[in-house]
Amino acid sequence: MHRFIVACGLTAVGCATVRPPDLEELKPAVEAFHQRVRWRDFRGASDLLVPEHRDAFLRARVKLKDERDLFITDFQLEDARMSQGRDAALAVSKVSWYRLPSNSESTSTVTSTFVWRENQWMMESQDEGPFEDLRAPAAHGTDEAPAR
């Protein structure tokens, strides 16, 4: 009987920690990433990336001297959609930036792919924008959220 009670308790705790992703949680994650890179908090921004991309992202910021030379001048989240499996999502933002020595501002429509891991949305890739190191190896080639 004691084992049954312990097993039920562990099952309840385990179920309580696994929850489905929510689109309303995606928008703050997207906004947080853009806000952190806008203010050059690259270490904080890397916390919002999938773990396997964090170190490369930070190395690229140092190599490109982004703390000194990159200026994100504006960003606007335009759309966010979840995949049918609800474990991935696409966020579409308009991002404006320039990187010294250029003083010409670039504006792109950036599509960021997010995945649901460890009960949070984490960025996996971006198709445009100032962070070439976040480009996916192959483009999805569709307007829909990735099928997972």
N, C-alpha and C positions, 0 to 999 in steps of 0.2 A: 504494500500500500504506500509506503514511504517513497519508493522509487517512482510509482505512478504520479504522485503529487509533484515530485521534483521534475519529472519529465514534462508534465503539463505546464509547470512554471517556466521551464526553459523554452518550451514551444511558444508560449505566450510572449516571452521576452523577444525571442527570435523573430516572430511575426511582427512585433511592434516596431522593430528597427528597419524592416523592409517595407517600403511604401512605393506606390507608383509615382512616376514623375508628373509634374503639374506644369502646364504652360505658363501659369502665372508666376512660377518660380524661375522660369527661363529669362523673362524680361529683366528682372533685377540682376541676374548673372551677366547678361549682355551689357547692361548699363554699367555695372561695376568694372568689367574689363575695360570698356572704353574710357571710363572716368580715370582709372588707374594709369592707363598708358598716356592719357592726356596730360596728367600731372607727373609723368615720368616715374611712376612707382612701378617699375618693371618687375621687381621681386614680388610685389603684391599681385600684379597682373599674372605672373607665372603661376601663382597659387590657383588660378582659375582655369589653367590648362590641364590637359590630361598629363599624368606624371611623366610619361615617356617623352614629352616635348619640352618640359620645363628647363632643363639644363641647356639644351641647344638654343632655346629662346633667349635665355640670359646671356649666353656666350655671344650670340648675334648682336645683342644690344651693346655689349662692350666693344665688340669688333667694329661696329658701325658708329661708335661714339654717340649713341642715341640720347644718352642723358644730357649731352651738350647740344647735339645737332638736330634732333627730331622735335618738331612742333606739331602736335595735333591741335588744329584750330577749331574744329567743330565735329560733332557726331550726332546722328539722329537715328534712332531705331525706327524702321519703317514697317517691318512685318516679321512675324515669327510663326512657324508652323512645326508641328510635331509629326514624326513618321507614324505610319499605321501601327507599328509595334510599340510606340510611345517610349522608345529607348534612345531615340535620336531626334534632333530638331535642326531646322535651319533658321537663322536670324539674319534678316536683311537690314543693313544700316547704310546710311550715307555718311562717309568719313572724309574730312578735309585735313590736309597736312602739307608740310614742306620739310625738307631735310637740307640743312646747310651743306655746302655753300650756296645752293640754289635758294632763291627767294620767291620762286614761282610756286604758288599753291596748287596742289593736285586735289581733285575731288573724285571719289570713286564710290560706286555702289558695291558694298562689301557683303558677301554672303559667308557667314560663319557657321560651321557645322559644330554642334554641341552633342555630347553623348551623356547619358544618365549613368553615373558611376558613384558608388559610395554615398548614395542618397543625395546627390547634388548634380547640377549641370556643370560639365567641364568642356571647354573648347578643345576641339580636335584639329580644326583647320580653318583657314580663311582663303577665299579665292582671289582677293584683290587687296589693295591697301598697302601701307608702308612696311608690312612684315612679311617679306618674301619667304622667310624661313617657316612660316606657318602654312604655306601653300601645300595642298594635298598632292601626292605624287601623280594622281590621275583625276581629272575633273569628272564630276558626276554626270554632266551633260543633261540635266533635267531641272525643271523649275520646282519639282516636288521634293519634299523632305526625303532623305535617303531611306530606302527600305532596309530594315534590319530584322 
